[in-house]
Amino acid sequence: MDNKKNNQRDFGSGKMWRVITAQAVPLTIAQLIQLLYNVVDRIYLGHLPGVGALALTGVGLVFPFTTLVLAFASLFSTGGSPLFSMARGAKDEERAKEILGEIFTLILITSVLLMAFCYIFCTPVLYLVGASDETIIYAEGYLRIYLFGILFSMITTGMNSFISALGYPTTAMWTTVIGAVLNLILDPIFIFAFGMGVQGAALATVISQCVSAIWVLHFLISGRGGIPLKFSSMRLRAKTVARILGLGVSGFMQQATNFVVQIVCNVTLQMWGGDLYVGIMTIINSVREIVSLPVQGITSGAQPVLGYNYGAKKNERVKEGIRFIAISGIAYTAVLWLIIELLPAPFIQIFSSDASLLEPGIRAMRLYFFGFVFMSLQFVGQYTFVALGKSRRAVFFSILRKIVIVVPLTLLLPMLGGLGTDGVFIAEPVSNLLGGLACFMTMYLTLYRKL
């Protein structure tokens, strides 16, 4: 196994469901643990005596900023990973090295610019996204420290996908395990023992992300995966950058549209229900992030496998992989929909012990997750488009679901028939139904049947 070729995992043989599962399981675990960076913060802060609800709402107002960082990390990882996998499938190692180096350079440049911009405009933007005079102190206290960890966050999120693409999903999983466990340990120390509150939660997150970033860089620079990250490969090449950005636009738009939706939801909920409902949406977003992970994990895990086989011109294997992720995604989301409809209260109580949140939170959660199964169709269609280099279609359907459907409904439904805050939560299942079906059926008719 010292040979370079043996160090690179082959996705071109074996049952596709087994190859994809081998990628998806550790990747899903890694993504679940990745959530602990922020979710654990929310859990601890939501139970702060006396101010838990306001602190939770304040951290929820930082979501658009963290989503913006994730959007740019996704721009580079989802743009570079398919090209990287195709280059590996075509046995072009030099091309793969160039892509890896250019992604790292793009992450360095973007993280510095993002940190500077967000730090300068922190306070006015927080008010713009729905902060009140009561919650601004918590939101700003968290954000000003979190911004110093943007570089670490982008390296961890943006570069870790290449460890998985090299065929080392377990190593990629450890990236997040290490950071998340450290965050789990540091959070109560900084928040409660040192009495730092939201600032302590942010500091714990930054330190943890720094350690995870060091782990990722150590693996890639060492060349253990057969394709090392080298300084000589970090020069930007206009043609390659254009292809990376072209493919990555889908991942970027998926997160950037989340950024827009989060802002619109917070502002609308602040208008119709105040801080209470902004806090409820913070909890619902946290639950959605957790329960949608297996679908994201299996579609993300399938992406390098589909790209590899597409590059190797093994179309039947590509179709087999698409069938597997579609069936498993639909089955999982159907079961989760049922569980949430029957038992919504425990999900809310994980994040807050405030009794005032429970009754309206249960109603909001049932509305928001109605038709959850259709969300899996969006993931399957979109990730398949990206994996096979059809990024424009993925971008279109991301914009269709979030910008064309969700945003207008979020603004309009509260004004219809006295729906109020209910209208904000109803907008999500409607978008899952319309956008998910449109994306999946287009993928099936224009891509799957023509492979």
C-alpha positions as CSV (number, residue, x, y, z in Angstrom):
1,M,0.0,0.0,0.0
2,D,3.0,2.3,-0.2
3,N,2.5,2.6,-4.0
4,K,0.8,5.8,-5.0
5,K,-1.8,4.0,-7.1
6,N,-2.7,1.8,-4.2
7,N,-3.1,4.8,-2.0
8,Q,-5.9,6.1,-4.2
9,R,-9.2,4.3,-3.8
10,D,-10.8,2.9,-6.9
11,F,-14.5,3.8,-7.3
12,G,-14.9,2.0,-10.6
13,S,-15.5,-1.6,-9.2
14,G,-17.8,-3.3,-6.8
15,K,-21.5,-2.8,-6.2
16,M,-22.4,0.9,-6.4
17,W,-24.5,0.9,-3.2
18,R,-21.6,-0.5,-1.3
19,V,-19.1,2.0,-2.7
20,I,-21.4,4.9,-2.1
21,T,-22.3,3.7,1.4
22,A,-18.6,3.3,2.3
23,Q,-18.2,6.9,1.3
24,A,-21.5,8.2,2.8
25,V,-21.5,6.6,6.3
26,P,-18.3,8.2,7.6
27,L,-19.1,11.4,5.7
28,T,-22.5,11.6,7.3
29,I,-21.0,10.9,10.7
30,A,-18.5,13.7,10.0
31,Q,-21.2,16.1,8.9
32,L,-23.2,15.3,12.0
33,I,-20.3,15.9,14.2
34,Q,-19.5,19.1,12.3
35,L,-22.9,20.4,13.4
36,L,-21.8,20.1,17.0
37,Y,-19.6,23.2,16.4
38,N,-22.8,25.3,16.3
39,V,-25.5,23.1,17.7
40,V,-23.8,22.5,21.0
41,D,-23.4,26.3,21.3
42,R,-27.2,26.7,20.8
43,I,-28.0,23.9,23.3
44,Y,-25.8,25.4,26.1
45,L,-26.9,29.0,25.4
46,G,-30.5,28.1,25.2
47,H,-30.4,26.8,28.8
48,L,-28.6,29.9,30.2
49,P,-30.6,30.8,33.4
50,G,-32.8,33.8,32.8
51,V,-31.5,34.9,29.4
52,G,-31.5,31.5,27.5
53,A,-34.2,32.4,25.0
54,L,-32.6,35.8,24.1
55,A,-29.1,34.3,23.8
56,L,-30.5,31.5,21.6
57,T,-32.2,34.1,19.4
58,G,-29.1,36.2,19.2
59,V,-27.0,33.3,18.1
60,G,-29.7,32.5,15.6
61,L,-29.3,35.9,14.1
62,V,-25.7,35.0,13.3
63,F,-26.9,32.2,11.0
64,P,-26.9,34.3,7.8
65,F,-23.2,35.1,8.4
66,T,-22.2,31.5,9.1
67,T,-24.2,30.4,6.0
68,L,-22.4,33.0,3.9
69,V,-19.0,31.5,5.0
70,L,-20.4,28.0,4.2
71,A,-21.6,29.2,0.8
72,F,-18.1,30.3,-0.2
73,A,-16.6,27.0,1.2
74,S,-19.2,25.1,-0.9
75,L,-18.4,27.2,-3.9
76,F,-14.8,25.9,-3.9
77,S,-15.4,22.4,-2.6
78,T,-18.3,21.5,-4.8
79,G,-16.7,23.2,-7.8
80,G,-13.3,21.5,-7.3
81,S,-14.3,18.1,-6.0
82,P,-16.0,16.9,-9.2
83,L,-13.1,18.1,-11.4
84,F,-10.7,16.5,-9.0
85,S,-12.6,13.2,-9.1
86,M,-12.9,13.3,-12.9
87,A,-9.1,13.9,-13.1
88,R,-8.5,10.9,-10.9
89,G,-10.9,8.8,-12.9
90,A,-9.0,9.8,-16.1
91,K,-5.6,9.0,-14.3
92,D,-4.4,12.6,-14.7
93,E,-2.6,13.1,-11.4
94,E,-1.0,16.4,-12.4
95,R,-4.3,17.9,-13.2
96,A,-5.7,16.8,-9.8
97,K,-2.7,18.4,-8.0
98,E,-3.3,21.7,-9.8
99,I,-7.0,21.7,-8.8
100,L,-6.2,20.9,-5.2
101,G,-3.7,23.8,-5.0
102,E,-5.9,26.3,-6.7
103,I,-8.8,25.5,-4.3
104,F,-6.6,26.2,-1.3
105,T,-5.5,29.6,-2.8
106,L,-9.1,30.6,-3.4
107,I,-10.0,29.7,0.2
108,L,-7.2,31.8,1.6
109,I,-8.1,34.9,-0.4
110,T,-11.8,34.7,0.1
111,S,-11.6,34.1,3.9
112,V,-9.5,37.2,4.5
113,L,-12.0,39.4,2.4
114,L,-15.0,37.9,4.2
115,M,-13.6,38.5,7.6
116,A,-12.8,42.1,6.9
117,F,-16.2,42.9,5.3
118,C,-18.3,41.2,8.0
119,Y,-16.3,42.8,10.8
120,I,-16.7,46.3,9.4
121,F,-20.5,46.0,8.8
122,C,-21.3,43.7,11.7
123,T,-23.8,45.8,13.7
124,P,-25.9,47.4,10.9
125,V,-26.2,44.1,9.1
126,L,-27.4,42.3,12.3
127,Y,-30.2,44.9,12.7
128,L,-31.0,44.4,9.0
129,V,-31.4,40.6,9.5
130,G,-33.8,41.0,12.4
131,A,-32.0,41.8,15.5
132,S,-33.8,43.8,18.2
133,D,-32.3,46.0,20.9
134,E,-32.6,43.1,23.3
135,T,-30.9,40.5,21.1
136,I,-28.2,42.6,19.4
137,I,-25.8,42.3,22.4
138,Y,-25.8,38.5,22.2
139,A,-25.6,38.4,18.4
140,E,-22.7,40.9,18.2
141,G,-20.9,39.4,21.1
142,Y,-20.8,36.0,19.3
143,L,-20.2,37.2,15.8
144,R,-17.2,39.5,16.5
145,I,-15.2,36.6,17.9
146,Y,-16.5,34.0,15.4
147,L,-15.2,36.1,12.5
148,F,-11.6,35.4,13.5
149,G,-12.2,31.7,12.8
150,I,-13.4,32.2,9.2
151,L,-10.2,31.0,7.7
152,F,-10.1,27.8,9.8
153,S,-13.8,27.2,9.1
154,M,-13.3,27.5,5.3
155,I,-10.2,25.3,5.3
156,T,-12.0,22.6,7.3
157,T,-15.2,22.7,5.2
158,G,-13.7,23.4,1.8
159,M,-10.6,21.1,1.9
160,N,-12.0,18.2,3.8
161,S,-14.1,17.1,0.8
162,F,-10.9,16.3,-1.0
163,I,-9.8,13.9,1.6
164,S,-13.1,12.1,1.0
165,A,-12.7,12.3,-2.7
166,L,-9.3,10.6,-2.4
167,G,-11.1,7.6,-0.9
168,Y,-10.4,8.4,2.8
169,P,-13.9,9.2,4.2
170,T,-12.9,7.9,7.7
171,T,-10.0,10.3,7.8
172,A,-12.4,13.1,6.7
173,M,-14.7,12.0,9.5
174,W,-11.9,12.4,12.1
175,T,-11.5,16.0,10.9
176,T,-14.8,16.9,12.5
177,V,-14.7,14.4,15.3
178,I,-11.5,16.1,16.7
179,G,-12.9,19.6,16.5
180,A,-16.4,18.8,17.7
181,V,-15.2,16.9,20.7
182,L,-12.9,19.8,21.6
183,N,-15.7,22.2,21.2
184,L,-17.9,20.0,23.4
185,I,-15.3,20.2,26.1
186,L,-14.5,23.9,25.8
187,D,-18.1,25.2,25.6
188,P,-19.1,24.6,29.2
189,I,-15.7,25.8,30.4
190,F,-15.9,29.1,28.6
191,I,-19.6,29.7,28.8
192,F,-20.2,28.7,32.5
193,A,-16.9,28.2,34.3
194,F,-15.4,31.4,33.0
195,G,-18.7,33.2,32.8
196,M,-18.1,34.3,29.2
197,G,-21.6,33.5,27.8
198,V,-22.0,33.8,24.1
199,Q,-18.4,35.1,23.7
200,G,-17.2,31.9,25.3
201,A,-19.2,29.8,22.9
202,A,-17.7,31.7,19.9
203,L,-14.2,31.3,21.3
204,A,-14.6,27.6,21.8
205,T,-15.8,27.3,18.2
206,V,-12.8,29.2,16.8
207,I,-10.3,27.1,18.7
208,S,-11.9,23.9,17.7
209,Q,-12.0,24.9,14.0
210,C,-8.4,25.8,14.1
211,V,-7.4,22.3,15.3
212,S,-9.6,20.7,12.6
213,A,-8.0,22.9,9.9
214,I,-4.5,21.8,11.1
215,W,-5.6,18.1,10.8
216,V,-6.8,18.6,7.2
217,L,-3.7,20.5,6.1
218,H,-1.4,17.9,7.7
219,F,-3.1,15.0,5.7
220,L,-3.2,16.9,2.4
221,I,0.4,18.3,2.6
222,S,1.8,14.9,3.7
223,G,0.6,13.3,0.4
224,R,-0.9,10.2,2.2
225,G,-3.7,10.1,-0.3
226,G,-1.3,10.0,-3.2
227,I,-2.0,13.5,-4.5
228,P,-0.3,16.1,-2.1
229,L,-1.1,19.7,-1.6
230,K,2.1,21.6,-2.8
231,F,3.0,25.2,-2.9
232,S,4.0,24.9,-6.5
233,S,0.4,24.0,-7.4
234,M,-1.2,27.0,-5.7
235,R,-0.9,29.3,-8.7
236,L,-4.3,30.4,-10.0
237,R,-5.0,29.5,-13.6
238,A,-7.8,31.5,-15.2
239,K,-9.3,28.5,-17.1
240,T,-9.3,26.2,-14.1
241,V,-10.7,28.8,-11.8
242,A,-13.5,29.5,-14.3
243,R,-14.4,25.8,-14.3
244,I,-14.2,25.5,-10.5
245,L,-16.5,28.5,-10.1
246,G,-18.8,27.3,-12.9
247,L,-19.4,24.0,-11.2
248,G,-19.3,25.4,-7.7
249,V,-22.0,27.9,-8.4
250,S,-24.5,25.2,-7.6
251,G,-23.2,24.6,-4.1
252,F,-22.7,28.3,-3.6
253,M,-26.3,29.1,-4.7
254,Q,-27.7,26.3,-2.5
255,Q,-26.1,28.0,0.6
256,A,-26.4,31.6,-0.7
257,T,-30.2,31.1,-1.2
258,N,-30.3,29.8,2.3
259,F,-28.6,33.0,3.4
260,V,-31.4,35.0,1.7
261,V,-34.2,32.9,3.0
262,Q,-32.8,33.1,6.6
263,I,-32.8,36.9,6.4
264,V,-36.3,37.1,5.0
265,C,-37.6,34.6,7.5
266,N,-36.0,36.4,10.5
267,V,-37.2,39.9,9.4
268,T,-40.7,38.6,8.6
269,L,-41.0,36.7,11.9
270,Q,-39.7,39.7,13.8
271,M,-42.4,41.8,12.2
272,W,-45.3,39.3,12.9
273,G,-44.2,37.6,16.1
274,G,-41.1,39.3,17.6
275,D,-38.1,37.7,19.3
276,L,-40.1,34.6,20.4
277,Y,-40.6,33.4,16.8
278,V,-37.1,34.3,15.7
279,G,-36.0,32.0,18.5
280,I,-38.4,29.2,17.3
281,M,-37.0,29.5,13.8
282,T,-33.5,29.1,15.3
283,I,-34.6,25.8,16.9
284,I,-36.3,24.6,13.7
285,N,-33.2,25.4,11.6
286,S,-31.1,23.5,14.1
287,V,-33.4,20.4,13.9
288,R,-33.5,20.6,10.1
289,E,-29.7,20.7,9.9
290,I,-29.5,17.5,12.0
291,V,-32.3,15.5,10.4
292,S,-31.4,16.3,6.8
293,L,-27.8,15.1,7.3
294,P,-28.2,11.5,6.2
295,V,-29.7,12.7,2.9
296,Q,-26.9,15.2,2.5
297,G,-24.4,12.6,3.5
298,I,-25.5,10.0,1.0
299,T,-25.7,12.5,-1.9
300,S,-22.4,14.1,-1.0
301,G,-20.8,10.7,-0.6
302,A,-22.2,9.6,-4.0
303,Q,-20.8,12.7,-5.7
304,P,-17.1,11.7,-6.1
305,V,-18.2,8.1,-6.9
306,L,-20.6,9.3,-9.7
307,G,-18.0,11.7,-11.0
308,Y,-15.3,9.1,-11.1
309,N,-17.5,6.6,-13.0
310,Y,-18.7,9.3,-15.3
311,G,-15.1,10.3,-16.1
312,A,-14.3,6.6,-16.7
313,K,-17.4,6.4,-19.0
314,K,-19.1,3.7,-16.9
315,N,-22.6,5.0,-17.5
316,E,-24.5,2.0,-16.2
317,R,-22.7,2.3,-12.8
318,V,-23.7,6.0,-12.7
319,K,-27.4,5.1,-13.2
320,E,-27.1,2.4,-10.6
321,G,-25.7,5.0,-8.1
322,I,-28.5,7.5,-8.9
323,R,-31.2,4.9,-8.3
324,F,-29.7,4.0,-4.9
325,I,-29.4,7.5,-3.6
326,A,-33.0,8.3,-4.7
327,I,-34.6,5.3,-3.1
328,S,-32.6,5.6,0.2
329,G,-33.2,9.3,0.4
330,I,-37.0,9.0,-0.1
331,A,-37.3,6.2,2.4
332,Y,-35.3,8.1,5.1
333,T,-37.2,11.4,4.8
334,A,-40.5,9.6,4.9
335,V,-39.7,8.0,8.2
336,L,-38.3,11.3,9.7
337,W,-41.4,13.2,8.6
338,L,-43.6,10.7,10.6
339,I,-41.4,10.9,13.7
340,I,-41.4,14.7,13.7
341,E,-45.2,14.9,13.2
342,L,-45.8,12.5,16.1
343,L,-43.1,13.7,18.5
344,P,-42.1,17.4,17.9
345,A,-41.8,18.4,21.6
346,P,-38.5,16.5,22.4
347,F,-36.8,18.2,19.5
348,I,-37.6,21.6,20.8
349,Q,-36.7,20.8,24.4
350,I,-33.2,19.8,23.4
351,F,-32.5,23.4,22.6
352,S,-34.6,25.3,25.2
353,S,-36.3,24.7,28.5
354,D,-38.3,28.0,28.1
355,A,-42.0,27.0,28.4
356,S,-43.1,30.0,26.3
357,L,-41.4,28.4,23.3
358,L,-43.0,25.0,23.5
359,E,-46.6,25.3,22.3
360,P,-46.0,27.7,19.4
361,G,-42.8,25.8,18.6
362,I,-44.7,22.5,18.2
363,R,-47.2,24.1,15.8
364,A,-44.5,25.7,13.8
365,M,-42.4,22.6,13.5
366,R,-45.3,20.5,12.3
367,L,-46.1,23.0,9.6
368,Y,-42.4,23.5,8.6
369,F,-41.7,19.7,8.2
370,F,-44.9,18.8,6.4
371,G,-44.0,17.1,3.2
372,F,-40.4,16.7,4.3
373,V,-40.0,13.7,1.9
374,F,-40.0,16.0,-1.1
375,M,-36.8,17.7,0.1
376,S,-34.8,14.5,-0.7
377,L,-35.8,14.8,-4.4
378,Q,-34.1,18.2,-4.5
379,F,-30.9,16.8,-3.0
380,V,-30.8,13.8,-5.4
381,G,-31.4,15.9,-8.5
382,Q,-29.1,18.7,-7.6
383,Y,-26.1,16.6,-6.5
384,T,-26.4,14.4,-9.5
385,F,-26.3,17.5,-11.8
386,V,-23.2,18.7,-10.1
387,A,-21.4,15.3,-10.0
388,L,-21.8,15.0,-13.7
389,G,-20.7,18.5,-14.5
390,K,-24.2,19.9,-15.2
391,S,-23.9,22.8,-12.8
392,R,-26.2,25.3,-14.6
393,R,-29.2,23.1,-14.1
394,A,-28.4,22.6,-10.4
395,V,-28.1,26.4,-10.0
396,F,-31.4,27.0,-11.8
397,F,-33.3,24.6,-9.4
398,S,-31.6,26.0,-6.3
399,I,-32.8,29.5,-7.3
400,L,-36.2,28.2,-8.3
401,R,-36.9,26.6,-4.9
402,K,-35.5,29.3,-2.6
403,I,-35.7,32.6,-4.4
404,V,-38.6,32.1,-6.8
405,I,-40.8,30.1,-4.4
406,V,-39.8,30.4,-0.7
407,V,-39.0,34.1,-0.5
408,P,-42.2,35.4,-2.1
409,L,-44.3,33.0,-0.1
410,T,-42.6,33.9,3.2
411,L,-43.5,37.6,2.5
412,L,-47.0,37.0,1.2
413,L,-48.5,34.1,3.1
414,P,-48.5,35.9,6.6
415,M,-50.8,38.5,5.0
416,L,-53.4,36.0,3.7
417,G,-56.3,34.7,5.7
418,G,-54.8,35.8,9.0
419,L,-52.0,33.2,8.8
420,G,-49.4,35.5,10.4
421,T,-46.3,33.6,11.5
422,D,-47.9,30.3,10.3
423,G,-47.4,31.6,6.8
424,V,-43.7,31.8,7.2
425,F,-43.5,28.1,8.2
426,I,-45.9,26.9,5.5
427,A,-43.6,28.4,2.8
428,E,-41.0,25.6,3.3
429,P,-43.2,22.5,2.5
430,V,-44.7,24.2,-0.5
431,S,-41.2,24.9,-1.9
432,N,-40.1,21.3,-1.1
433,L,-43.1,20.0,-3.1
434,L,-42.8,22.2,-6.1
435,G,-39.1,22.7,-6.3
436,G,-38.1,19.1,-5.4
437,L,-40.4,17.5,-7.9
438,A,-39.3,19.9,-10.7
439,C,-35.6,19.3,-10.0
440,F,-35.8,15.5,-9.7
441,M,-38.0,15.0,-12.8
442,T,-35.8,17.2,-14.9
443,M,-32.8,15.2,-13.8
444,Y,-34.5,11.9,-14.6
445,L,-35.8,13.0,-18.1
446,T,-32.8,15.0,-19.3
447,L,-29.9,13.2,-17.8
448,Y,-30.7,9.8,-16.3
449,R,-32.5,8.4,-19.3
450,K,-29.8,9.6,-21.7
451,L,-26.8,8.1,-19.9
